[in-house]
Amino acid sequence: MEQISAILNQYSFLEGKAFQCNSFGSGLIHGTFQIETSDSKFILQEFNNSVFKHPERIAHNQLLLGEKGDVSKLPFALPLPLLNHSGGSLTVHEGKLYRLFDFVEGETLQEIQNSNQAFIASKAYGVFADWAKDIPASDMQESIPKFHRLDWRFENLEKAAMDKNQLNQEEAELLDFYFSQKFLVHSYEEFLSSCPLRITHNDTKINNLIFETSLDKVAAVIDLDTLMGGLLMYDFGDLIRTVACTELETSQNWNNLAVRPAIFEELLKGYWEGVSQMASTEEAKSLLIAGEVMTCIMGLRFFTDHLQGNIYYKVQYPEQNLHRAKNQMIFLKSQQEQRAILKKIWQNITGL
């Protein structure tokens, strides 16, 4: 408690105040605590700079967002780090970094419970992109270098495969499939050159939203550590990857893995409501392959990590990254097999 007190005393509005502190949530990256005083609640995070190696870039991006954007114009909260005595968002104590946020009441979901939640979630991320459109994305720093660069992830797999002396049959099949996606890399590169740089969230999972307790409205968009300049397809694509699939990315229920066109439709309706006034024709077209791009990226990352000996993603058994890569392969195949169906939905919604 003395350690927490020393950290909180670096914030003028908490200095010397009595408080209660409890562990909070199930986040895997940052240590998280709920701080409660007589009149307020806060979230205190111990920043994990072994995962995020450029905390100063993250701080820069979040400060820029707060300075150049009017958060009060959003229909939901956007909790940015509160500033300490020295005007910084990162607080140092005994060699560790901490951040303090206002607490937002509500519920987080690991999976949607109905299709309307897909629409609500996707619209929130679209509204965020539209709200941030006038803030120069080029002023943002890369919090994770080349995070969603499909071309770079493809090159990484090529290098890892060259360094691997022998592949078993399952590994060889996966490698052949991912190498066959060169056409998707080319499509991505065309959109990379023709679409404007936007401020994107870059990790648009359902659990990076706080819903109101009724679960019919978004109360807050959270976890802005991956915030940086990017393409609209990144945010929409990760929604497709994580919400429109019949199974989670850890599932080995291969026969049940597929894209859900009805959920794709709700996600696109919601996101398009958010971005339709800002999106160029090229950006609108990019949304059609966005799910494929983001699924391929994750498949490449999982498979590369498997070939390199599981050095990045934590695994519970040696073949888990291989199985994750297989999961993404099957989901990517499903999207490509149903492209005609998804394109018709896209045409109906965008009018293009």
NORPE-V219289 format. One record per residue. N is the residue number from 1. RES is the residue in one small letter. PHI is phi in whole degrees, -180 to 180 (NA if undefined). NEAR is the number of other ideal C-beta (glycine too) atoms within 12 Angstrom. D_FIRST is the distance of its C-alpha to the first C-alpha in whole Angstrom. Layout:
BEGIN
n={N,N}
res={RES,RES}
phi={PHI,PHI}
near={NEAR,NEAR}
d_first={D_FIRST,D_FIRST}
END
This chain:
BEGIN
n={1,2,3,4,5,6,7,8,9,10,11,12,13,14,15,16,17,18,19,20,21,22,23,24,25,26,27,28,29,30,31,32,33,34,35,36,37,38,39,40,41,42,43,44,45,46,47,48,49,50,51,52,53,54,55,56,57,58,59,60,61,62,63,64,65,66,67,68,69,70,71,72,73,74,75,76,77,78,79,80,81,82,83,84,85,86,87,88,89,90,91,92,93,94,95,96,97,98,99,100,101,102,103,104,105,106,107,108,109,110,111,112,113,114,115,116,117,118,119,120,121,122,123,124,125,126,127,128,129,130,131,132,133,134,135,136,137,138,139,140,141,142,143,144,145,146,147,148,149,150,151,152,153,154,155,156,157,158,159,160,161,162,163,164,165,166,167,168,169,170,171,172,173,174,175,176,177,178,179,180,181,182,183,184,185,186,187,188,189,190,191,192,193,194,195,196,197,198,199,200,201,202,203,204,205,206,207,208,209,210,211,212,213,214,215,216,217,218,219,220,221,222,223,224,225,226,227,228,229,230,231,232,233,234,235,236,237,238,239,240,241,242,243,244,245,246,247,248,249,250,251,252,253,254,255,256,257,258,259,260,261,262,263,264,265,266,267,268,269,270,271,272,273,274,275,276,277,278,279,280,281,282,283,284,285,286,287,288,289,290,291,292,293,294,295,296,297,298,299,300,301,302,303,304,305,306,307,308,309,310,311,312,313,314,315,316,317,318,319,320,321,322,323,324,325,326,327,328,329,330,331,332,333,334,335,336,337,338,339,340,341,342,343,344,345,346,347,348,349,350,351,352}
res={m,e,q,i,s,a,i,l,n,q,y,s,f,l,e,g,k,a,f,q,c,n,s,f,g,s,g,l,i,h,g,t,f,q,i,e,t,s,d,s,k,f,i,l,q,e,f,n,n,s,v,f,k,h,p,e,r,i,a,h,n,q,l,l,l,g,e,k,g,d,v,s,k,l,p,f,a,l,p,l,p,l,l,n,h,s,g,g,s,l,t,v,h,e,g,k,l,y,r,l,f,d,f,v,e,g,e,t,l,q,e,i,q,n,s,n,q,a,f,i,a,s,k,a,y,g,v,f,a,d,w,a,k,d,i,p,a,s,d,m,q,e,s,i,p,k,f,h,r,l,d,w,r,f,e,n,l,e,k,a,a,m,d,k,n,q,l,n,q,e,e,a,e,l,l,d,f,y,f,s,q,k,f,l,v,h,s,y,e,e,f,l,s,s,c,p,l,r,i,t,h,n,d,t,k,i,n,n,l,i,f,e,t,s,l,d,k,v,a,a,v,i,d,l,d,t,l,m,g,g,l,l,m,y,d,f,g,d,l,i,r,t,v,a,c,t,e,l,e,t,s,q,n,w,n,n,l,a,v,r,p,a,i,f,e,e,l,l,k,g,y,w,e,g,v,s,q,m,a,s,t,e,e,a,k,s,l,l,i,a,g,e,v,m,t,c,i,m,g,l,r,f,f,t,d,h,l,q,g,n,i,y,y,k,v,q,y,p,e,q,n,l,h,r,a,k,n,q,m,i,f,l,k,s,q,q,e,q,r,a,i,l,k,k,i,w,q,n,i,t,g,l}
phi={NA,-63,-63,-61,-60,-64,-70,-64,-68,-85,-116,-58,-78,-119,-60,77,-81,-72,-151,-116,-134,-139,-60,-141,74,-127,-62,-98,-106,-101,-71,-129,-133,-97,-109,-127,-107,-65,-131,-149,-128,-139,-113,-108,-116,-86,-76,-91,-89,-85,-90,-100,-83,-128,-59,-67,-71,-62,-61,-59,-64,-71,-65,-61,-62,-68,-77,-99,-114,-93,-61,-65,-85,-84,-82,-146,-77,-131,-67,-102,-59,-77,-91,-89,-50,-88,82,-101,-96,-107,-110,-99,-146,51,80,-111,-104,-134,-137,-122,-129,-65,-81,-114,-70,152,-126,-110,-116,-92,-145,-70,-101,-157,-67,-62,-66,-64,-62,-62,-63,-65,-63,-60,-67,-67,-62,-60,-61,-65,-61,-88,-63,-90,-88,-61,-65,-68,-79,-77,-99,-76,-68,-131,-55,57,-53,-112,-83,-58,-62,-69,-63,-65,-63,-63,-66,-58,-65,-64,-68,-66,-82,-94,-70,-141,-117,-80,-62,-64,-64,-64,-66,-65,-63,-59,-64,-66,-67,-74,-90,-57,-63,-69,-61,-65,-61,-60,-63,-66,-70,-60,-86,-107,-100,-71,-74,-122,-82,-125,-74,76,-152,-87,-75,-63,-84,-100,-122,-106,-92,-64,-59,-73,64,-114,-157,-83,-91,-161,-100,-124,58,-95,-70,-95,-59,-174,-70,-165,-109,-57,-61,-64,-70,-68,-63,-71,-64,-60,-61,-100,-114,-92,-96,-70,-133,-72,-68,-94,-70,-112,-82,-55,-70,-102,-79,-165,-78,-107,-56,-65,-75,-54,-62,-66,-64,-68,-57,-65,-65,-65,-58,-74,-110,-60,-76,-104,-72,-76,-60,-64,-64,-61,-64,-64,-65,-68,-106,-59,-64,-64,-60,-71,-67,-64,-57,-69,-61,-61,-66,-63,-71,-60,-64,-61,-65,-90,94,59,-96,-113,-85,-68,-127,-96,-156,-57,-94,-63,-67,-62,-69,-63,-66,-67,-56,-67,-62,-65,-68,-65,-58,-61,-63,-71,-68,-104,-57,-62,-66,-66,-66,-64,-61,-60,-64,-62,-82,-85,74,-104}
near={14,11,20,31,22,20,35,34,22,30,35,16,21,31,17,14,20,16,28,21,25,18,18,24,26,12,23,14,22,31,26,28,30,26,35,22,22,11,11,22,24,34,36,42,39,31,35,21,25,14,22,31,16,24,32,21,27,38,34,24,41,40,28,28,38,26,18,21,29,14,24,11,14,26,23,29,28,37,33,33,37,33,23,27,18,12,17,23,35,33,34,23,24,13,10,23,31,39,43,41,38,27,28,29,18,24,23,30,27,19,22,31,17,17,22,23,33,37,33,38,50,49,35,41,52,41,32,44,47,31,30,41,26,17,30,19,29,16,23,33,24,29,36,29,16,20,30,41,27,42,27,24,34,33,20,26,37,23,16,32,26,16,15,21,10,11,20,15,11,19,28,18,19,38,32,18,27,40,24,19,35,21,18,37,29,17,28,34,22,21,35,28,15,19,34,27,27,38,40,46,47,41,34,47,34,37,27,36,43,32,32,23,14,14,22,18,23,39,30,31,45,41,37,40,36,35,47,39,35,42,43,49,47,46,51,54,46,40,49,48,41,40,48,45,40,25,28,23,34,25,22,20,18,19,11,17,30,27,35,29,30,24,34,44,31,30,48,43,31,40,50,39,26,40,40,26,16,25,34,24,17,22,38,30,25,40,47,38,41,48,47,43,47,47,43,44,40,40,42,44,37,39,47,38,28,37,34,22,16,25,14,21,25,16,20,12,14,12,23,23,35,34,33,37,42,34,36,45,36,32,42,42,28,32,39,29,17,27,23,14,22,33,24,18,29,32,19,17,29,28,11,21}
d_first={0,4,5,5,6,9,10,10,12,15,16,18,18,14,14,13,13,11,10,9,8,10,12,15,19,21,21,22,22,18,15,14,12,13,11,13,14,17,19,18,17,16,15,13,15,14,18,20,23,24,26,26,28,28,25,27,30,27,26,30,31,28,29,32,32,30,33,36,36,35,33,34,37,36,36,32,29,28,25,24,21,21,21,19,20,23,24,23,21,20,17,16,13,14,17,16,17,15,16,16,19,20,19,23,24,26,27,27,30,31,35,37,39,42,43,43,39,40,42,39,37,40,40,37,37,40,40,37,39,42,39,38,42,43,40,41,40,41,39,36,35,35,31,33,36,39,37,40,43,45,47,45,43,47,48,45,46,50,48,46,49,51,49,49,52,53,52,53,54,51,50,53,54,50,51,54,53,50,53,55,53,54,56,52,51,54,54,50,51,54,51,49,52,53,50,48,44,42,38,37,34,35,33,34,33,33,29,28,30,28,31,31,31,34,34,37,36,33,30,29,30,26,25,27,27,30,32,35,39,40,43,43,44,41,39,42,42,39,39,42,41,38,39,43,43,44,42,38,38,37,40,43,45,48,51,48,47,48,48,48,50,50,46,47,49,46,44,47,47,44,43,47,46,44,45,49,50,48,49,52,55,53,50,51,53,50,48,51,50,46,45,47,46,42,43,45,42,40,43,43,40,39,43,42,39,41,44,41,40,37,35,33,32,31,33,33,37,39,41,39,39,43,42,40,43,46,44,44,47,49,47,48,52,51,51,54,56,55,55,58,57,54,56,58,55,54,57,57,54,54,58,58}
END
